[in-house]
Amino acid sequence: MAINLKKAELDNIPKLLEIEKSVAETKIYSAMLSENEWQHEIQNNTVYIIEKDSEAVGSVSYENKGENHVYISGLVIDPRFQNQGIARQVMDLVLEEHKDIKRIDLVTHPDNHPALKLYQSLGFIIESRQENYFGDGEPRLVLVLEK
Protein backbone atom coordinates (compact mmCIF):
# COMPACT_ATOMS: atom_id res chain seq x y z
CA MET A 1 0.00 0.00 0.00
CA ALA A 2 1.60 3.19 -1.14
CA ILE A 3 0.80 6.50 0.48
CA ASN A 4 1.63 9.93 -0.80
CA LEU A 5 2.03 13.24 1.01
CA LYS A 6 0.58 16.13 -1.00
CA LYS A 7 1.42 19.66 0.13
CA ALA A 8 -1.81 21.32 1.24
CA GLU A 9 -2.85 24.66 -0.20
CA LEU A 10 -5.63 27.04 0.77
CA ASP A 11 -8.05 25.47 -1.71
CA ASN A 12 -7.64 22.16 0.18
CA ILE A 13 -9.28 23.58 3.33
CA PRO A 14 -12.69 21.94 2.65
CA LYS A 15 -11.00 18.52 2.42
CA LEU A 16 -8.97 19.19 5.60
CA LEU A 17 -12.16 20.20 7.43
CA GLU A 18 -13.87 17.00 6.23
CA ILE A 19 -10.99 14.91 7.61
CA GLU A 20 -11.05 16.78 10.94
CA LYS A 21 -14.82 16.35 11.26
CA SER A 22 -14.36 12.58 10.93
CA VAL A 23 -12.62 12.55 14.34
CA ALA A 24 -14.15 15.62 15.99
CA GLU A 25 -16.46 13.66 18.28
CA THR A 26 -13.64 12.01 20.21
CA LYS A 27 -12.24 13.59 23.36
CA ILE A 28 -8.75 12.33 22.51
CA TYR A 29 -8.28 14.60 19.49
CA SER A 30 -8.61 18.38 19.40
CA ALA A 31 -9.95 18.94 15.89
CA MET A 32 -9.42 22.14 13.92
CA LEU A 33 -12.89 22.91 12.62
CA SER A 34 -12.65 26.47 11.30
CA GLU A 35 -11.39 27.76 7.97
CA ASN A 36 -9.44 30.48 9.80
CA GLU A 37 -7.50 27.91 11.83
CA TRP A 38 -6.56 26.06 8.63
CA GLN A 39 -5.61 29.26 6.80
CA HIS A 40 -3.23 30.07 9.63
CA GLU A 41 -1.86 26.51 9.75
CA ILE A 42 -1.19 26.36 5.99
CA GLN A 43 0.34 29.85 5.86
CA ASN A 44 2.62 29.36 8.89
CA ASN A 45 3.45 25.65 8.98
CA THR A 46 3.97 22.70 6.67
CA VAL A 47 0.74 20.78 6.01
CA TYR A 48 0.32 17.65 3.92
CA ILE A 49 -2.77 15.76 2.88
CA ILE A 50 -2.16 12.04 3.20
CA GLU A 51 -3.32 10.15 0.12
CA LYS A 52 -3.79 6.42 -0.33
CA ASP A 53 -4.54 5.34 -3.89
CA SER A 54 -5.23 9.02 -4.74
CA GLU A 55 -7.87 9.31 -2.00
CA ALA A 56 -7.38 11.77 0.88
CA VAL A 57 -7.25 9.70 4.08
CA GLY A 58 -5.68 12.11 6.56
CA SER A 59 -3.35 14.99 7.19
CA VAL A 60 -0.06 15.71 8.90
CA SER A 61 1.42 19.06 9.81
CA TYR A 62 4.50 20.35 11.52
CA GLU A 63 6.15 23.59 12.52
CA ASN A 64 9.83 24.42 12.41
CA LYS A 65 10.48 25.91 15.85
CA GLY A 66 14.14 26.63 15.21
CA GLU A 67 17.22 25.31 13.49
CA ASN A 68 17.16 22.04 15.44
CA HIS A 69 13.54 21.77 16.66
CA VAL A 70 10.39 20.57 14.86
CA TYR A 71 6.94 20.35 16.45
CA ILE A 72 4.55 17.88 14.83
CA SER A 73 1.35 19.85 15.26
CA GLY A 74 -1.07 17.34 13.80
CA LEU A 75 -1.50 13.81 12.50
CA VAL A 76 -4.98 12.50 11.79
CA ILE A 77 -6.24 9.53 9.83
CA ASP A 78 -9.89 9.25 8.83
CA PRO A 79 -11.38 6.46 11.02
CA ARG A 80 -12.31 4.49 7.88
CA PHE A 81 -8.59 4.13 7.14
CA GLN A 82 -7.19 3.62 10.65
CA ASN A 83 -5.43 0.40 11.67
CA GLN A 84 -3.82 0.02 8.23
CA GLY A 85 -0.34 1.26 9.15
CA ILE A 86 -0.82 4.61 7.43
CA ALA A 87 0.17 6.71 10.46
CA ARG A 88 3.40 4.70 10.85
CA GLN A 89 4.28 5.23 7.19
CA VAL A 90 3.60 8.96 7.55
CA MET A 91 5.69 9.22 10.69
CA ASP A 92 8.52 7.32 9.00
CA LEU A 93 8.44 9.85 6.14
CA VAL A 94 8.32 12.86 8.48
CA LEU A 95 11.15 11.52 10.64
CA GLU A 96 13.26 10.74 7.57
CA GLU A 97 12.70 14.27 6.29
CA HIS A 98 13.92 15.60 9.65
CA LYS A 99 16.65 13.05 10.37
CA ASP A 100 19.19 15.81 11.13
CA ILE A 101 16.93 17.67 13.56
CA LYS A 102 17.99 17.31 17.21
CA ARG A 103 14.54 17.63 18.82
CA ILE A 104 11.16 16.57 17.46
CA ASP A 105 8.15 16.86 19.73
CA LEU A 106 4.40 16.46 19.65
CA VAL A 107 1.46 16.14 22.00
CA THR A 108 -1.21 13.49 22.31
CA HIS A 109 -4.02 12.64 24.68
CA PRO A 110 -3.02 10.18 27.44
CA ASP A 111 -5.99 7.96 26.46
CA ASN A 112 -4.95 7.79 22.79
CA HIS A 113 -3.30 4.40 23.25
CA PRO A 114 -2.74 3.61 19.54
CA ALA A 115 -0.93 6.94 19.05
CA LEU A 116 1.14 6.49 22.21
CA LYS A 117 2.15 3.00 21.13
CA LEU A 118 3.14 4.26 17.68
CA TYR A 119 5.15 7.24 18.92
CA GLN A 120 6.94 5.26 21.63
CA SER A 121 7.82 2.53 19.12
CA LEU A 122 9.52 5.27 17.06
CA GLY A 123 11.64 6.35 20.03
CA PHE A 124 9.56 9.18 21.46
CA ILE A 125 9.52 9.44 25.24
CA ILE A 126 7.00 11.18 27.50
CA GLU A 127 8.54 14.43 28.67
CA SER A 128 5.59 15.88 30.60
CA ARG A 129 1.85 16.01 31.08
CA GLN A 130 0.03 19.29 30.59
CA GLU A 131 -3.54 19.88 31.65
CA ASN A 132 -5.94 21.65 29.26
CA TYR A 133 -3.20 21.97 26.61
CA PHE A 134 -5.53 23.02 23.74
CA GLY A 135 -8.11 24.73 25.95
CA ASP A 136 -10.52 21.83 25.44
CA GLY A 137 -10.42 20.70 29.07
CA GLU A 138 -8.37 17.61 28.20
CA PRO A 139 -4.80 16.79 29.25
CA ARG A 140 -2.03 16.08 26.76
CA LEU A 141 1.28 14.29 26.99
CA VAL A 142 4.31 16.00 25.49
CA LEU A 143 6.40 13.39 23.68
CA VAL A 144 9.95 14.05 22.55
CA LEU A 145 12.43 12.42 20.23
CA GLU A 146 15.91 13.78 20.88
CA LYS A 147 19.02 12.82 18.96
Rosetta blueprint (number, residue, H / E / L):
1 M L
2 A L
3 I E
4 N E
5 L E
6 K E
7 K E
8 A L
9 E L
10 L H
11 D H
12 N H
13 I H
14 P H
15 K H
16 L H
17 L H
18 E H
19 I H
20 E H
21 K H
22 S L
23 V L
24 A L
25 E L
26 T L
27 K L
28 I L
29 Y L
30 S L
31 A L
32 M L
33 L L
34 S L
35 E H
36 N H
37 E H
38 W H
39 Q H
40 H H
41 E H
42 I H
43 Q H
44 N H
45 N L
46 T E
47 V E
48 Y E
49 I E
50 I E
51 E E
52 K E
53 D L
54 S L
55 E E
56 A E
57 V E
58 G E
59 S E
60 V E
61 S E
62 Y E
63 E E
64 N E
65 K E
66 G E
67 E L
68 N L
69 H E
70 V E
71 Y E
72 I E
73 S E
74 G E
75 L E
76 V E
77 I E
78 D L
79 P H
80 R H
81 F H
82 Q L
83 N L
84 Q L
85 G L
86 I H
87 A H
88 R H
89 Q H
90 V H
91 M H
92 D H
93 L H
94 V H
95 L H
96 E H
97 E H
98 H L
99 K L
100 D L
101 I L
102 K L
103 R E
104 I E
105 D E
106 L E
107 V E
108 T E
109 H L
110 P L
111 D L
112 N L
113 H H
114 P H
115 A H
116 L H
117 K H
118 L H
119 Y H
120 Q H
121 S H
122 L L
123 G L
124 F L
125 I E
126 I E
127 E E
128 S E
129 R E
130 Q E
131 E L
132 N L
133 Y L
134 F L
135 G L
136 D L
137 G L
138 E L
139 P L
140 R E
141 L E
142 V E
143 L E
144 V E
145 L E
146 E E
147 K L
